[in-house]
């Protein structure tokens, strides 16, 4: 039996979420700059800089992603969500020039996940944001995987510290594959064994034959 008490659950793909994933739970608490488009009655206590009972229309405040998604409606304008700076045109130009030089963990650390979630909110810049995220991933993927395959038994902290959460999981998967290959090449890989169900079935069959 596997002695590991917790097996990591992978995050959702694209705009989908998997709330059994710790990464997606942490992502949902990323704060977004918002602007209220209507009065929020009796919620003034949520805005620390306000002494009023209500949150008035036009108030700029930060909200966690999960709350902004819950309040956002396309037909009834309750609030508008501003783009975090890393997804704005200036940074999109930087990513377009050379995505490898950017420290995504410092800018994120959920650059790809949060960018995908931003597409839930109507914005004329959504096509550009989606394209930048895709091209950034493509531009950085090969280097990430090459690094994971050329650092056997080496300190990888300097390589990993600049990676986004998704890239770190890919780097870890590449390292795991490399380690398994090295063990197989040295003849130290684990041997295939019959499952406990098969073994128990055979024992039960032998017992029935002997009865």
N, C-alpha and C positions, 0 to 999 in steps of 0.2 A: 504494500500500500504506500502511496505517495505521502511522505511525512510533511509536505508543505501545507501549512494551515490555511494559506490564502493563495488562490490562483488569480492573477490579474485578469480583469475583464477588459477586453479591448474597447476603445471608444467607438462611437458611431461613425459612419462614413458620410462625408459631405454635410448636408444640412440636417441629417438625421442625428438623434442623440440616443445614447445608451446610458440611462441613469443608474445602471448597475456598475458603471465604470467610474472609478475614482477620478480619472482624468476629466471625464465629462461633468462630474459634479463640481470639480474645481473650476472648470471652464465656465459653468453656468453662473459662477459668482464673480466673473470678470466685470468690472464697472464700466458703464458706457455714459458718455455725456448726452443728456437729454434736455428737452425743453417742453414744458407743459403747454398744451394747446387748449386747455379748459381748466376751470377751477377744480381743485381736489379738496372737497369739503372735509373738515375735521381731521386733516392730516398734516397740519402745520408743524406738529412735533417732529416730523421726519426731516424737516429742513432746519438744521441747527442755526443757520444765520437769520431765520425768520422768527418773529415773536407773535405772529398772527395765528389765528385759529385754523385758517384754511391755507392751502398752497395756491396762490393766485395764478391766473393764466400768464404765460410768458416767463415763468420761473425756470432758470437754468440750474440743473442739479445732476448728480450722478446716480445711476441706478444699476443694480446687478443685472446681468443679461437675462436671467430667468424672469425678473419682474418686468423689465422692459418688454420682453416678448409677450408676457401675459396681458399687459395694458395696451399694447399696440393694436390698433384696428385700422384697416385701410379705408373703410367707409366712414366711420365716426372718428374724427381726429381727436384723440385723447392726449397723445404726446408725439413729438417727433424725436428721432434719434440722430445725433450727429456722428459723423465718421470719426473714429479714433485716428490720430495723426498718422499712424503707420500705414493706413489704407488711403490716405489722401494723395492728391496728384503729385505733390513734391516727392514723397517717398516712393510712389509708383515709378517715377522717373529713375530714382536710384536703383530700385530693383531691376528695372528694365536694362540699365547699363551694366551692372555686374552684381547679381544676387549673392554670389559667394562671399563677398567682403562684409556683408551685413551680419551683425551679431543678433540673430533672431531671438535667442533666449532673453537678451536684455530688452528687446523691443516687445516681447510677448509675455510669457513664454508659449502662448497658444496661438501663434500667428495663423496657421492654417485653419485650426478649429474655429477661432473667433471670426476670421474672415469669412468662412463658409456660413456661420450663423448670421453675419451682418446682411446676407442676401435675403433674409426674412423681411427686412425693412425696405420699403419702396424707396429707391434712389436712382436717379438717372445715371449714376456712376457705377451701378451694379455690374454691367457687362465688363467694364474696365477692371473692376476689383477682381471679378472671377478670373479674368484672363491673366492678371498679374500674379494671383495666387498659384494658378496652374503653371505658368512659365517659371516662377520662382522655384517651385517644387522640382520641375524638370531640370532646371539649371543647377540645382544643388544636389540632386539625388545621386548622380554618378560619383561625385566627390565624397559624399557621405558613405556610400557603400565601398568605394575604393579604400577609404581610410579604415573602415571596419575590417577589411580583408588583409591589411598590411600592418597590423599592430598586434601580432600574436604575442601574448605574455608581456605586453608593454603597458606603461601608464597612459591611459587614454583621456585623462581628465581635461587636458588642454584642448583636445579635439572636441570633446562632448560639450564643454561649457558654452559654446556659441550656437548650439543646435536647439531648434524648437522641440517641443515635447514629442511630436510625431517623428521627427528626424532621430531623436534619441532612441525611440523604440525600434526604428529601422536599423540604427547602428548596433543596438543590442542584439537584434535578430541576426545581423550579419556576423557579429562576433561569435554568437552561439553556433551558427553554421560552420564557421571556421574552426572552432574548437572541436566540434564533432568530427569534422573531416580529418583534423590532425590526429585525433584518437583512433579513427578508423585506419588511417595510413600507418600508424604505429602498431596496429593489431590489438588495440586496447579498447575498442568499442564494445558496448554491451551486446550480448548474444540474445537472439530471439528466444523467448520462452513461451510455453503454452499458458493461456490464461487460467485463472483459478476455476472458472466455470467449466472449462474443458477437463481439467484435472479431476474435479469433483464428479463430473459426469462419468469419466472413465472408472473411477473408484466405485461409483454406484452400479455401473454395468457389471463390473467384476463380481461385486457382492451378489447381484441378482443371479449371475451364472453359477456361483458357488452354492446358492441356496437350494 
